[in-house]
Every structure is written in structure tokens, then in C-alpha cells.
Amino acid sequence: MPVLLDLRQVSTSHLELLLAEQNAVWMSRFNWDLSASSEMLIRLIRMQSLTGFALAGEDRVDGFCYYVTDERKGLIGDLFVTGTGPEAAEGEIRLLAASLRALAATPMISRVETQFLMLSAGARARLPYPLLMQPFERLFLKLPASRAEALPPRNGTAAEFYNWHPREHEAAARLIVSSYRDHVDARINDQYRSVAGSRKFIDNLLQYPGCGSFFEKASIIAIDAVSGKLIGLALASLVAYDSGHITQVCVLPEAQRRGLGFELVRRAATALAQANCRSISLTVTASNLDAVRLYDRMGFEVADRFEAFVWEGIGR
């Protein structure tokens, strides 16, 4: 049986082989290139600055999980185990349990968040700390680029549309807080509950490769034609040479029911198609029925289902 080790103790050459396997799986399943993210992980491990665990044999690494802390919250960033079946599920549980125990023992940490697009059913059935955990079903949706370009514009939105500009950073952070107040997604990601957290969320999308390479030409803001106020946005990234991902869509509550969400997504998807993307993806919480219906009308189809997990009170 592989030994559970601190992630900083493993051979990066062995870990690179595992990350290459993970990348191949993601390309096959999601058309998503993780190579930039993998390179960043290797650099952080070489610097001894990434916390997590690995399942390691004598000359191999079979799995890894890493986590970070953010004030009173822990974030489990990724989890991957080679293979399938009961042995792989057992490896996922061992890695996840070790990470959760470490976070629970970290001073001031009381909440842990994560989203795993590839967690096995066997592991989901036996997650650690079940009494403190709440799952949220999420959908991975895809749209062929050809269908994006065929979508008709939505008129009557009373808004003007522009490409993202850094000067909108602060207004966008306030927009996210207002848009997600009392929303299920703010229960999944507590960054949406504060302006400071939303600033950090936007920074991560713009600067780090976890959600692909930020693509300004397909990131759209909506400005109210009368007040000049930012009332909606859609941010997008390139996740492979021929694949785009819409990372964020939000509209102020008072500006909803005007077709803004449709037009923001249409413009973002069209820009991705014009950048030679063959497919466009996004994720949505299954219980967010209005958004699910909108994406269905636009032609997005469910390509996969996964779950976000939140553990509350874990360090008490």
C-alpha cells in the first residue's frame, strides 16, 4: 500500500508523471489543459511552500492533495489519484481525510471549501467528517462554438456592453457581493459575501492558471445606459488552445429579467468562438434553477456532474 507523505517530501520528477496523467484525463474528459497549473504546483513544491499530502510508493506517486488557508477558512485546491475502482477511492479518502485533519488542527480554521470535478462515487459515499459536511450538486455545461455564434442578440437590455478593464475591479467586487446576497453560491464560496473576498476572487481569476488563462476579449461588462453603473459581468478564460470557459456570470438583482444574463453569456461565448475555440464551458449550481434554465435555452448541455463541499465547524 502506498505511504501517506507530506507533499513537500515527494520527488517532483515522480509527481510530474502523475500530473501529466491528470492532465491527459482532464483533456479527454473536459478539454481542459492543466499544464500551466501543474507547472505552478511543481514550482511551489520545490520552494517547499505548498501544503498537502501524497500517496507514494518506492518509485512512484499514486495521488496527491493540496490545501491552502485563508484567514478562518481552508481551501482544498486539488485531489487526484491514479486509476479507478475501490483502490483509487480509498486513496482519495486517505488524502482528503489527512488534509481535513491538518486543517482542523490549524488555529482559527473553522470552515473548509472545495470542489472536485473528478471525485469518485466510492469516495463521495464515505467522506470524512460527514456530520459537518454539506454537498452542493454542480453541473459542468458545454456549448459547441458554432451554436454560440448562431445565438441572436438580445435587444432591450437598456445596457451598454464593453470588454473588461482593470478599472472596473472595485465595482466588480461590489457587484458580486450584491448579486450573490442570499444566493446558494455564497454558501459554497464565502468570498462572495464580502467586497474584500470578492476582490480576492477576481484577482485569482485574473492572475492564476487554476481556471485557465484570463481572456479579456471574451470578458464582458454591462453598464446601465442611464446611470452609468456596472450592473452585470461575464468573465472568461482559455482552458485549452481550442476551448474556452466562462468563469463568472452575475447581474445585479434589480437589473435581472431584462435579458442581461443571456446577452453577457452570448457575447462572451461569441468572442471565445471567434478566438478559435471549438467548445465553451461553464459550471452552475444545480439548484440555481433560473440560471440552469437560461443556459439550457442557449443550448448548453450537461457534460458532467460533480459536487462542491463545505465543512463548517471543523476546527472547533
Order of alpha helices (4+ residues) and beta strands (2+ residues): beta-alpha-alpha-beta-beta-beta-alpha-beta-alpha-beta-alpha-beta-alpha-alpha-alpha-beta-beta-beta-beta-alpha-beta-alpha-beta
